[in-house]
Amino acid sequence: MAGAAIAALAFPMQVQADTLREALVNAYLTNPTLAAARAQQRATDETVPIAKADGRPNVTNQTNYTEFLKQSRTSFTSPERQLTSGVQLSVPVYSGGSVRNNVRAAKERVQAGQANLRGTESALFSNVVAAYMDVIRDQAVVSLNAQNVRVLETNLQATSDRFEIGDLTRTDIAQSDSRLAIARSDLQSAAANLIRSKEVYIQLVGNPPGGLEAPPPLPNLPGSPDAAVTIALESNPDLIAAREDIEASRYDIRSANGTKLPRVSVFANGGYSNFLKSLQNVGPDGIPNTNDDFGQSFAQTTADAGVRLTVPLYQGGLPSARVRQSQARYSAALEQAIAVERNVVAQTRAAYSSWRASLQVIESSQQAVEASALSLEGVRAENSVGNRTILDILNAEQELLRAQVQLVTARRNAYVAGFTLLAAMGRAEARDLGLDGGVLYDPQDNYDRVDGKWNDWSRDPLPEPVSTRTVDTPAQTATMGPVDE
């Protein structure tokens, strides 16, 4: 029933029109705000392998080459140079639970980030819908004002002609002239509003609007505010992100507690040392032995392995401070979730109320347009027989224009409020709208790609912008064509 009511909203139709779906697809593919949010989420995905790295083996090598420029006089073996190399392997076995809980916290924040990305997508679509409807509304308002100017110009000419034959006075001319001047200024204001709406559309969608078609019906609108709130509490992405942040903060507390516990790791070291034929063998008589075999063959290799237990005894109060800090952040996450929930409830109820009120305004405005048109026709007929003045005609024309503008504005407000309601309920994303234009972006794909990476040398290609620039789009103008009756 609700969808049918939205479908009944009739907007002026133009040929070769852009559709709302095309506008949403263009924004989905090329909007820089959404592209940046996706890139930021990919950065958040990397926090999981970063946290896992603390629990994985660590292998290092250190190689030194040394030239002995001056030796001690008491040294009986005086090498001129030395090459040493060592390899250290360390494998964490137990870290007090810090690594495990850091990984869990990172995974929760990935989930929160994905929900925030949904919220960014939903907010973008809401803005695109509002911009799309603003252009349609402002085009209609410009056309209505342009039509009003043409009518008042005709009235002024007719008034002047009747003045010439003595049927009207200069007061009637002045009244017509004044209304025409006001109508022309209103037309310029409406044109400026249309240009602004078009530029906002370009900013969001990436290309200028053509002749925009009437939007399709909005699906699955709720029958009551309570039903809308129930769905929003389960599906609103901002609320989901806030709940994931709570879970991440809980793991942060456990991780901070782990810094007070012992740590166990196994290690292995290997070393190599070579004097590179520069070691002299000095005999008991103090005469160097020139046998090259000694200097050539003298090399050392070492190896050892063991288990290392590290027991923190006192760390200056650092672990307790980190625990208290994590607890405070957990408390903040709890309160923030309630604040988000309050906002979602208020936004959902307000959007539902605005949507329903706009539908009523549409009905009333339609009646007002019909009544004003009938009134204007009657006033003109009565004026022709002398029962009505020129001012009565001008007032009737102004009343009709006001009712027409209110009608197109109410149609815009109803659609935008309905879409805002869907967004608050978590049902205004690409997956809900059935957008075509290629495979939908799934942030889980990137997370699955990087989650198990171990290679230190793995990297992605240097990123390039995927969004489009609008600097080359022409400055917009206001088309003042005829409006549909």
TORVEX-773452 format. One record per residue (C-alpha): residue in three letters; x, y, z; residue number from 1; chain. Coordinates in steps of 0.02 Angstrom, whole numbers. Layout:
N
[vexnu ALA,[X,Y,Z],NUM,A]
...
# end
This chain:
485
[vexnu MET,[0,0,0],1,A]
[vexnu ALA,[140,119,45],2,A]
[vexnu GLY,[237,78,-112],3,A]
[vexnu ALA,[81,105,-216],4,A]
[vexnu ALA,[58,276,-139],5,A]
[vexnu ILE,[235,325,-188],6,A]
[vexnu ALA,[209,254,-362],7,A]
[vexnu ALA,[59,368,-384],8,A]
[vexnu LEU,[168,524,-372],9,A]
[vexnu ALA,[171,593,-548],10,A]
[vexnu PHE,[319,701,-599],11,A]
[vexnu PRO,[340,785,-768],12,A]
[vexnu MET,[418,664,-892],13,A]
[vexnu GLN,[550,709,-1023],14,A]
[vexnu VAL,[619,611,-1169],15,A]
[vexnu GLN,[795,537,-1167],16,A]
[vexnu ALA,[791,543,-977],17,A]
[vexnu ASP,[914,481,-848],18,A]
[vexnu THR,[844,361,-720],19,A]
[vexnu LEU,[870,359,-533],20,A]
[vexnu ARG,[949,187,-548],21,A]
[vexnu GLU,[1078,255,-672],22,A]
[vexnu ALA,[1119,397,-553],23,A]
[vexnu LEU,[1142,276,-408],24,A]
[vexnu VAL,[1251,159,-513],25,A]
[vexnu ASN,[1362,304,-568],26,A]
[vexnu ALA,[1382,361,-389],27,A]
[vexnu TYR,[1416,182,-332],28,A]
[vexnu LEU,[1555,161,-461],29,A]
[vexnu THR,[1636,334,-465],30,A]
[vexnu ASN,[1600,432,-305],31,A]
[vexnu PRO,[1763,477,-216],32,A]
[vexnu THR,[1688,475,-41],33,A]
[vexnu LEU,[1632,294,-62],34,A]
[vexnu ALA,[1795,245,-147],35,A]
[vexnu ALA,[1895,321,-3],36,A]
[vexnu ALA,[1788,228,125],37,A]
[vexnu ARG,[1822,64,35],38,A]
[vexnu ALA,[2009,99,36],39,A]
[vexnu GLN,[2002,142,221],40,A]
[vexnu GLN,[1914,-23,253],41,A]
[vexnu ARG,[2053,-115,161],42,A]
[vexnu ALA,[2175,-30,279],43,A]
[vexnu THR,[2070,-91,426],44,A]
[vexnu ASP,[2077,-268,355],45,A]
[vexnu GLU,[2266,-265,375],46,A]
[vexnu THR,[2253,-244,564],47,A]
[vexnu VAL,[2212,-430,577],48,A]
[vexnu PRO,[2373,-495,495],49,A]
[vexnu ILE,[2469,-360,589],50,A]
[vexnu ALA,[2399,-428,754],51,A]
[vexnu LYS,[2434,-607,700],52,A]
[vexnu ALA,[2614,-565,660],53,A]
[vexnu ASP,[2655,-545,846],54,A]
[vexnu GLY,[2616,-731,871],55,A]
[vexnu ARG,[2715,-796,721],56,A]
[vexnu PRO,[2898,-848,709],57,A]
[vexnu ASN,[3026,-711,688],58,A]
[vexnu VAL,[3189,-741,596],59,A]
[vexnu THR,[3328,-611,585],60,A]
[vexnu ASN,[3504,-607,517],61,A]
[vexnu GLN,[3646,-492,564],62,A]
[vexnu THR,[3807,-488,464],63,A]
[vexnu ASN,[3959,-380,507],64,A]
[vexnu TYR,[4119,-349,412],65,A]
[vexnu THR,[4257,-267,518],66,A]
[vexnu GLU,[4425,-190,470],67,A]
[vexnu PHE,[4546,-180,618],68,A]
[vexnu LEU,[4638,-19,584],69,A]
[vexnu LYS,[4749,-27,739],70,A]
[vexnu GLN,[4786,-177,849],71,A]
[vexnu SER,[4842,-189,1028],72,A]
[vexnu ARG,[5030,-214,1048],73,A]
[vexnu THR,[5000,-353,1174],74,A]
[vexnu SER,[4895,-454,1052],75,A]
[vexnu PHE,[4986,-608,988],76,A]
[vexnu THR,[4852,-642,860],77,A]
[vexnu SER,[4811,-486,764],78,A]
[vexnu PRO,[4684,-511,624],79,A]
[vexnu GLU,[4667,-371,499],80,A]
[vexnu ARG,[4484,-404,460],81,A]
[vexnu GLN,[4338,-510,516],82,A]
[vexnu LEU,[4171,-568,445],83,A]
[vexnu THR,[4033,-624,563],84,A]
[vexnu SER,[3856,-678,527],85,A]
[vexnu GLY,[3717,-739,640],86,A]
[vexnu VAL,[3539,-801,620],87,A]
[vexnu GLN,[3412,-790,761],88,A]
[vexnu LEU,[3246,-883,763],89,A]
[vexnu SER,[3115,-844,895],90,A]
[vexnu VAL,[2947,-930,908],91,A]
[vexnu PRO,[2818,-862,1032],92,A]
[vexnu VAL,[2733,-1000,1129],93,A]
[vexnu TYR,[2632,-905,1259],94,A]
[vexnu SER,[2606,-717,1274],95,A]
[vexnu GLY,[2479,-704,1413],96,A]
[vexnu GLY,[2336,-705,1289],97,A]
[vexnu SER,[2380,-533,1221],98,A]
[vexnu VAL,[2408,-591,1042],99,A]
[vexnu ARG,[2250,-696,1037],100,A]
[vexnu ASN,[2143,-555,1105],101,A]
[vexnu ASN,[2224,-425,992],102,A]
[vexnu VAL,[2178,-533,843],103,A]
[vexnu ARG,[1999,-551,905],104,A]
[vexnu ALA,[1985,-363,934],105,A]
[vexnu ALA,[2053,-330,759],106,A]
[vexnu LYS,[1925,-448,683],107,A]
[vexnu GLU,[1784,-361,775],108,A]
[vexnu ARG,[1845,-193,710],109,A]
[vexnu VAL,[1847,-263,534],110,A]
[vexnu GLN,[1664,-309,557],111,A]
[vexnu ALA,[1629,-135,626],112,A]
[vexnu GLY,[1719,-59,478],113,A]
[vexnu GLN,[1616,-160,356],114,A]
[vexnu ALA,[1458,-98,441],115,A]
[vexnu ASN,[1522,81,433],116,A]
[vexnu LEU,[1556,56,247],117,A]
[vexnu ARG,[1375,3,228],118,A]
[vexnu GLY,[1325,162,318],119,A]
[vexnu THR,[1432,268,202],120,A]
[vexnu GLU,[1353,184,51],121,A]
[vexnu SER,[1178,210,121],122,A]
[vexnu ALA,[1213,393,162],123,A]
[vexnu LEU,[1281,422,-13],124,A]
[vexnu PHE,[1127,345,-93],125,A]
[vexnu SER,[1015,452,18],126,A]
[vexnu ASN,[1107,608,-40],127,A]
[vexnu VAL,[1096,553,-222],128,A]
[vexnu VAL,[909,524,-207],129,A]
[vexnu ALA,[887,695,-126],130,A]
[vexnu ALA,[991,779,-262],131,A]
[vexnu TYR,[896,686,-399],132,A]
[vexnu MET,[729,739,-327],133,A]
[vexnu ASP,[791,917,-298],134,A]
[vexnu VAL,[831,933,-483],135,A]
[vexnu ILE,[659,867,-532],136,A]
[vexnu ARG,[573,983,-408],137,A]
[vexnu ASP,[674,1136,-457],138,A]
[vexnu GLN,[648,1103,-643],139,A]
[vexnu ALA,[461,1099,-610],140,A]
[vexnu VAL,[469,1257,-504],141,A]
[vexnu VAL,[566,1348,-640],142,A]
[vexnu SER,[440,1294,-771],143,A]
[vexnu LEU,[294,1347,-662],144,A]
[vexnu ASN,[372,1518,-629],145,A]
[vexnu ALA,[415,1539,-813],146,A]
[vexnu GLN,[235,1498,-857],147,A]
[vexnu ASN,[176,1623,-727],148,A]
[vexnu VAL,[285,1758,-803],149,A]
[vexnu ARG,[210,1725,-975],150,A]
[vexnu VAL,[34,1733,-905],151,A]
[vexnu LEU,[70,1897,-813],152,A]
[vexnu GLU,[148,1971,-970],153,A]
[vexnu THR,[-12,1929,-1063],154,A]
[vexnu ASN,[-114,2004,-920],155,A]
[vexnu LEU,[-12,2163,-924],156,A]
[vexnu GLN,[-35,2182,-1111],157,A]
[vexnu ALA,[-222,2151,-1095],158,A]
[vexnu THR,[-232,2275,-951],159,A]
[vexnu SER,[-140,2406,-1053],160,A]
[vexnu ASP,[-257,2379,-1201],161,A]
[vexnu ARG,[-410,2399,-1091],162,A]
[vexnu PHE,[-332,2555,-1013],163,A]
[vexnu GLU,[-314,2631,-1186],164,A]
[vexnu ILE,[-500,2614,-1215],165,A]
[vexnu GLY,[-540,2681,-1041],166,A]
[vexnu ASP,[-601,2517,-970],167,A]
[vexnu LEU,[-467,2511,-833],168,A]
[vexnu THR,[-364,2635,-732],169,A]
[vexnu ARG,[-178,2664,-707],170,A]
[vexnu THR,[-194,2575,-540],171,A]
[vexnu ASP,[-239,2416,-631],172,A]
[vexnu ILE,[-84,2435,-741],173,A]
[vexnu ALA,[27,2467,-590],174,A]
[vexnu GLN,[-40,2313,-502],175,A]
[vexnu SER,[-8,2204,-654],176,A]
[vexnu ASP,[164,2279,-680],177,A]
[vexnu SER,[211,2250,-498],178,A]
[vexnu ARG,[157,2068,-500],179,A]
[vexnu LEU,[254,2039,-662],180,A]
[vexnu ALA,[413,2112,-586],181,A]
[vexnu ILE,[396,2002,-433],182,A]
[vexnu ALA,[364,1850,-543],183,A]
[vexnu ARG,[521,1885,-643],184,A]
[vexnu SER,[626,1897,-484],185,A]
[vexnu ASP,[548,1735,-421],186,A]
[vexnu LEU,[594,1653,-585],187,A]
[vexnu GLN,[776,1706,-566],188,A]
[vexnu SER,[780,1638,-389],189,A]
[vexnu ALA,[704,1475,-447],190,A]
[vexnu ALA,[833,1465,-587],191,A]
[vexnu ALA,[975,1491,-463],192,A]
[vexnu ASN,[904,1353,-353],193,A]
[vexnu LEU,[897,1236,-503],194,A]
[vexnu ILE,[1078,1272,-548],195,A]
[vexnu ARG,[1132,1237,-369],196,A]
[vexnu SER,[1036,1073,-368],197,A]
[vexnu LYS,[1117,1020,-532],198,A]
[vexnu GLU,[1291,1059,-466],199,A]
[vexnu VAL,[1258,956,-310],200,A]
[vexnu TYR,[1198,815,-422],201,A]
[vexnu ILE,[1361,824,-521],202,A]
[vexnu GLN,[1461,824,-359],203,A]
[vexnu LEU,[1379,662,-303],204,A]
[vexnu VAL,[1347,569,-466],205,A]
[vexnu GLY,[1495,630,-569],206,A]
[vexnu ASN,[1403,688,-725],207,A]
[vexnu PRO,[1272,822,-766],208,A]
[vexnu PRO,[1088,774,-755],209,A]
[vexnu GLY,[991,756,-915],210,A]
[vexnu GLY,[803,750,-920],211,A]
[vexnu LEU,[769,650,-763],212,A]
[vexnu GLU,[632,520,-762],213,A]
[vexnu ALA,[508,501,-621],214,A]
[vexnu PRO,[581,384,-489],215,A]
[vexnu PRO,[521,206,-467],216,A]
[vexnu PRO,[414,153,-319],217,A]
[vexnu LEU,[505,128,-154],218,A]
[vexnu PRO,[496,-54,-98],219,A]
[vexnu ASN,[455,-129,72],220,A]
[vexnu LEU,[406,28,166],221,A]
[vexnu PRO,[340,-14,340],222,A]
[vexnu GLY,[161,0,396],223,A]
[vexnu SER,[197,82,563],224,A]
[vexnu PRO,[338,173,654],225,A]
[vexnu ASP,[356,29,777],226,A]
[vexnu ALA,[383,-94,634],227,A]
[vexnu ALA,[513,23,559],228,A]
[vexnu VAL,[606,39,725],229,A]
[vexnu THR,[607,-150,749],230,A]
[vexnu ILE,[691,-175,581],231,A]
[vexnu ALA,[812,-30,611],232,A]
[vexnu LEU,[871,-101,778],233,A]
[vexnu GLU,[921,-261,688],234,A]
[vexnu SER,[988,-194,523],235,A]
[vexnu ASN,[1048,-14,541],236,A]
[vexnu PRO,[1234,-17,495],237,A]
[vexnu ASP,[1284,120,618],238,A]
[vexnu LEU,[1207,23,761],239,A]
[vexnu ILE,[1291,-138,703],240,A]
[vexnu ALA,[1459,-49,698],241,A]
[vexnu ALA,[1434,19,875],242,A]
[vexnu ARG,[1398,-157,940],243,A]
[vexnu GLU,[1553,-226,855],244,A]
[vexnu ASP,[1656,-88,936],245,A]
[vexnu ILE,[1593,-146,1106],246,A]
[vexnu GLU,[1655,-322,1073],247,A]
[vexnu ALA,[1824,-257,1012],248,A]
[vexnu SER,[1843,-152,1170],249,A]
[vexnu ARG,[1806,-304,1278],250,A]
[vexnu TYR,[1949,-398,1195],251,A]
[vexnu ASP,[2062,-247,1221],252,A]
[vexnu ILE,[2037,-265,1409],253,A]
[vexnu ARG,[2090,-448,1402],254,A]
[vexnu SER,[2240,-404,1297],255,A]
[vexnu ALA,[2295,-271,1421],256,A]
[vexnu ASN,[2278,-396,1564],257,A]
[vexnu GLY,[2394,-513,1469],258,A]
[vexnu THR,[2540,-392,1482],259,A]
[vexnu LYS,[2556,-438,1669],260,A]
[vexnu LEU,[2577,-625,1633],261,A]
[vexnu PRO,[2736,-724,1592],262,A]
[vexnu ARG,[2790,-751,1414],263,A]
[vexnu VAL,[2866,-909,1342],264,A]
[vexnu SER,[2959,-928,1179],265,A]
[vexnu VAL,[3081,-1050,1099],266,A]
[vexnu PHE,[3235,-987,1011],267,A]
[vexnu ALA,[3379,-1048,904],268,A]
[vexnu ASN,[3537,-955,855],269,A]
[vexnu GLY,[3671,-994,727],270,A]
[vexnu GLY,[3835,-899,701],271,A]
[vexnu TYR,[3982,-896,583],272,A]
[vexnu SER,[4148,-804,601],273,A]
[vexnu ASN,[4293,-791,478],274,A]
[vexnu PHE,[4452,-686,485],275,A]
[vexnu LEU,[4473,-692,295],276,A]
[vexnu LYS,[4655,-754,295],277,A]
[vexnu SER,[4711,-606,400],278,A]
[vexnu LEU,[4743,-697,566],279,A]
[vexnu GLN,[4928,-709,608],280,A]
[vexnu ASN,[4998,-856,707],281,A]
[vexnu VAL,[5135,-790,820],282,A]
[vexnu GLY,[5256,-916,892],283,A]
[vexnu PRO,[5335,-918,1067],284,A]
[vexnu ASP,[5483,-819,1003],285,A]
[vexnu GLY,[5369,-678,945],286,A]
[vexnu ILE,[5403,-712,762],287,A]
[vexnu PRO,[5244,-722,656],288,A]
[vexnu ASN,[5211,-885,569],289,A]
[vexnu THR,[5183,-852,385],290,A]
[vexnu ASN,[5093,-1015,356],291,A]
[vexnu ASP,[4939,-964,256],292,A]
[vexnu ASP,[4848,-1122,303],293,A]
[vexnu PHE,[4816,-1055,478],294,A]
[vexnu GLY,[4741,-891,422],295,A]
[vexnu GLN,[4647,-973,282],296,A]
[vexnu SER,[4566,-1114,378],297,A]
[vexnu PHE,[4525,-1025,540],298,A]
[vexnu ALA,[4335,-1005,543],299,A]
[vexnu GLN,[4208,-1035,680],300,A]
[vexnu THR,[4025,-1090,677],301,A]
[vexnu THR,[3911,-1094,827],302,A]
[vexnu ALA,[3732,-1149,860],303,A]
[vexnu ASP,[3619,-1151,1010],304,A]
[vexnu ALA,[3435,-1172,1051],305,A]
[vexnu GLY,[3327,-1159,1205],306,A]
[vexnu VAL,[3171,-1100,1290],307,A]
[vexnu ARG,[3152,-923,1358],308,A]
[vexnu LEU,[3037,-880,1502],309,A]
[vexnu THR,[3005,-695,1534],310,A]
[vexnu VAL,[2918,-653,1696],311,A]
[vexnu PRO,[2872,-470,1719],312,A]
[vexnu LEU,[2901,-421,1900],313,A]
[vexnu TYR,[2874,-234,1896],314,A]
[vexnu GLN,[2838,-121,1745],315,A]
[vexnu GLY,[2811,46,1828],316,A]
[vexnu GLY,[2622,27,1835],317,A]
[vexnu LEU,[2608,17,1645],318,A]
[vexnu PRO,[2498,-141,1637],319,A]
[vexnu SER,[2371,-72,1761],320,A]
[vexnu ALA,[2363,93,1669],321,A]
[vexnu ARG,[2329,2,1505],322,A]
[vexnu VAL,[2193,-103,1586],323,A]
[vexnu ARG,[2108,51,1658],324,A]
[vexnu GLN,[2124,140,1491],325,A]
[vexnu SER,[2044,-8,1400],326,A]
[vexnu GLN,[1904,-14,1528],327,A]
[vexnu ALA,[1869,171,1503],328,A]
[vexnu ARG,[1863,147,1315],329,A]
[vexnu TYR,[1747,-1,1339],330,A]
[vexnu SER,[1634,111,1444],331,A]
[vexnu ALA,[1638,243,1308],332,A]
[vexnu ALA,[1591,111,1177],333,A]
[vexnu LEU,[1443,57,1285],334,A]
[vexnu GLU,[1379,235,1300],335,A]
[vexnu GLN,[1411,271,1116],336,A]
[vexnu ALA,[1307,120,1067],337,A]
[vexnu ILE,[1161,188,1168],338,A]
[vexnu ALA,[1184,359,1087],339,A]
[vexnu VAL,[1182,279,914],340,A]
[vexnu GLU,[1028,179,960],341,A]
[vexnu ARG,[939,337,1018],342,A]
[vexnu ASN,[985,423,855],343,A]
[vexnu VAL,[925,276,751],344,A]
[vexnu VAL,[758,269,842],345,A]
[vexnu ALA,[732,456,825],346,A]
[vexnu GLN,[785,460,643],347,A]
[vexnu THR,[674,313,598],348,A]
[vexnu ARG,[520,383,683],349,A]
[vexnu ALA,[549,557,612],350,A]
[vexnu ALA,[574,490,436],351,A]
[vexnu TYR,[415,387,450],352,A]
[vexnu SER,[317,537,512],353,A]
[vexnu SER,[387,649,375],354,A]
[vexnu TRP,[347,520,242],355,A]
[vexnu ARG,[167,497,299],356,A]
[vexnu ALA,[142,684,320],357,A]
[vexnu SER,[209,716,146],358,A]
[vexnu LEU,[85,593,73],359,A]
[vexnu GLN,[-55,690,157],360,A]
[vexnu VAL,[17,854,95],361,A]
[vexnu ILE,[18,783,-82],362,A]
[vexnu GLU,[-166,741,-70],363,A]
[vexnu SER,[-211,911,1],364,A]
[vexnu SER,[-102,1005,-123],365,A]
[vexnu GLN,[-179,912,-269],366,A]
[vexnu GLN,[-349,968,-209],367,A]
[vexnu ALA,[-283,1144,-187],368,A]
[vexnu VAL,[-215,1147,-365],369,A]
[vexnu GLU,[-380,1088,-437],370,A]
[vexnu ALA,[-479,1212,-332],371,A]
[vexnu SER,[-361,1356,-372],372,A]
[vexnu ALA,[-370,1320,-558],373,A]
[vexnu LEU,[-560,1318,-550],374,A]
[vexnu SER,[-559,1479,-448],375,A]
[vexnu LEU,[-445,1567,-572],376,A]
[vexnu GLU,[-558,1517,-715],377,A]
[vexnu GLY,[-710,1584,-624],378,A]
[vexnu VAL,[-625,1748,-575],379,A]
[vexnu ARG,[-574,1779,-755],380,A]
[vexnu ALA,[-752,1746,-813],381,A]
[vexnu GLU,[-823,1862,-681],382,A]
[vexnu ASN,[-696,1996,-725],383,A]
[vexnu SER,[-754,1993,-904],384,A]
[vexnu VAL,[-928,2048,-847],385,A]
[vexnu GLY,[-861,2174,-723],386,A]
[vexnu ASN,[-891,2079,-561],387,A]
[vexnu ARG,[-705,2053,-522],388,A]
[vexnu THR,[-555,2168,-526],389,A]
[vexnu ILE,[-382,2143,-603],390,A]
[vexnu LEU,[-314,2122,-427],391,A]
[vexnu ASP,[-432,1976,-400],392,A]
[vexnu ILE,[-361,1892,-555],393,A]
[vexnu LEU,[-182,1923,-498],394,A]
[vexnu ASN,[-219,1851,-327],395,A]
[vexnu ALA,[-300,1697,-402],396,A]
[vexnu GLU,[-151,1668,-516],397,A]
[vexnu GLN,[-32,1686,-368],398,A]
[vexnu GLU,[-135,1563,-267],399,A]
[vexnu LEU,[-129,1435,-407],400,A]
[vexnu LEU,[59,1453,-424],401,A]
[vexnu ARG,[83,1432,-237],402,A]
[vexnu ALA,[-22,1273,-236],403,A]
[vexnu GLN,[73,1201,-386],404,A]
[vexnu VAL,[243,1234,-305],405,A]
[vexnu GLN,[182,1157,-142],406,A]
[vexnu LEU,[126,1002,-237],407,A]
[vexnu VAL,[293,970,-325],408,A]
[vexnu THR,[385,1005,-162],409,A]
[vexnu ALA,[276,881,-68],410,A]
[vexnu ARG,[309,749,-200],411,A]
[vexnu ARG,[495,775,-179],412,A]
[vexnu ASN,[484,772,11],413,A]
[vexnu ALA,[382,612,13],414,A]
[vexnu TYR,[505,516,-94],415,A]
[vexnu VAL,[659,580,-1],416,A]
[vexnu ALA,[578,544,168],417,A]
[vexnu GLY,[531,369,111],418,A]
[vexnu PHE,[708,332,54],419,A]
[vexnu THR,[779,407,215],420,A]
[vexnu LEU,[664,288,309],421,A]
[vexnu LEU,[733,140,212],422,A]
[vexnu ALA,[911,200,248],423,A]
[vexnu ALA,[875,212,435],424,A]
[vexnu MET,[807,34,427],425,A]
[vexnu GLY,[967,-28,343],426,A]
[vexnu ARG,[880,-64,178],427,A]
[vexnu ALA,[949,69,62],428,A]
[vexnu GLU,[1110,-9,1],429,A]
[vexnu ALA,[1162,-78,-168],430,A]
[vexnu ARG,[1117,-255,-118],431,A]
[vexnu ASP,[941,-197,-73],432,A]
[vexnu LEU,[912,-88,-226],433,A]
[vexnu GLY,[961,-218,-355],434,A]
[vexnu LEU,[1083,-102,-443],435,A]
[vexnu ASP,[1157,-164,-606],436,A]
[vexnu GLY,[1320,-104,-680],437,A]
[vexnu GLY,[1437,-247,-634],438,A]
[vexnu VAL,[1481,-353,-484],439,A]
[vexnu LEU,[1441,-268,-319],440,A]
[vexnu TYR,[1587,-224,-208],441,A]
[vexnu ASP,[1606,-347,-64],442,A]
[vexnu PRO,[1731,-293,71],443,A]
[vexnu GLN,[1740,-472,134],444,A]
[vexnu ASP,[1834,-521,-24],445,A]
[vexnu ASN,[1983,-412,21],446,A]
[vexnu TYR,[1982,-472,202],447,A]
[vexnu ASP,[1986,-654,145],448,A]
[vexnu ARG,[2129,-610,27],449,A]
[vexnu VAL,[2244,-534,159],450,A]
[vexnu ASP,[2193,-631,315],451,A]
[vexnu GLY,[2316,-775,294],452,A]
[vexnu LYS,[2462,-686,213],453,A]
[vexnu TRP,[2633,-727,289],454,A]
[vexnu ASN,[2751,-660,155],455,A]
[vexnu ASP,[2852,-507,208],456,A]
[vexnu TRP,[2875,-457,26],457,A]
[vexnu SER,[2694,-466,-29],458,A]
[vexnu ARG,[2623,-301,-88],459,A]
[vexnu ASP,[2484,-233,-197],460,A]
[vexnu PRO,[2508,-123,-350],461,A]
[vexnu LEU,[2520,63,-318],462,A]
[vexnu PRO,[2339,125,-311],463,A]
[vexnu GLU,[2264,239,-442],464,A]
[vexnu PRO,[2106,345,-420],465,A]
[vexnu VAL,[1947,253,-467],466,A]
[vexnu SER,[1829,401,-446],467,A]
[vexnu THR,[1799,528,-583],468,A]
[vexnu ARG,[1835,714,-580],469,A]
[vexnu THR,[1703,843,-624],470,A]
[vexnu VAL,[1814,991,-667],471,A]
[vexnu ASP,[1780,965,-853],472,A]
[vexnu THR,[1590,965,-836],473,A]
[vexnu PRO,[1509,1123,-904],474,A]
[vexnu ALA,[1435,1253,-788],475,A]
[vexnu GLN,[1251,1216,-769],476,A]
[vexnu THR,[1108,1326,-829],477,A]
[vexnu ALA,[924,1331,-790],478,A]
[vexnu THR,[811,1272,-931],479,A]
[vexnu MET,[645,1362,-926],480,A]
[vexnu GLY,[537,1252,-1033],481,A]
[vexnu PRO,[349,1225,-1023],482,A]
[vexnu VAL,[277,1129,-878],483,A]
[vexnu ASP,[152,987,-896],484,A]
[vexnu GLU,[-25,1033,-851],485,A]
# end
